[in-house]
């Protein structure tokens, strides 16, 4: 069952992101283009590897804490759809 919640790495917060499973231990996030890079990195440690492979090598910069995935892709000349597909498949 899919439900929409804003998932903070430490627990549930409010409605926003789609999750594939109801219980925290089984959560598989569906990443979206409006998610903040910093939130993506906090949600799963493997996301950093995927983003780096896509060409985002400045994940520790201050902008990553405020910039959406869509904005970061635009700045790096990447197609957000391609990055999302890789994130949602591999992470």
C-alpha positions, 0 to 999 in steps of 0.5 A: 500500500502506498501512502504519502508522507514527508519522511524525516530520517528520524521518523514520520513528519507530515504528508509529502513524499510517496512511500511504498510500504507502511512501516518504517523498517520497510520503507522504500522512498520514491524520489521526486524532482522537487525533493531537496538534495540534502533530504535525498542524501539523508534519506539513504546513504546510497543516494550519494553514490548514485548522484555522484555517478550522474555527475553531481560532485558537489554534494557537500556544498551549502546549496545542496541543503536548499536546492531541489533535485530539478534545480541541481540537474539544471545547474549540472546540465543533467536531465532530471528524468534520467537522474530520477530513474536511476535514483528510484531504481538503484536506491 
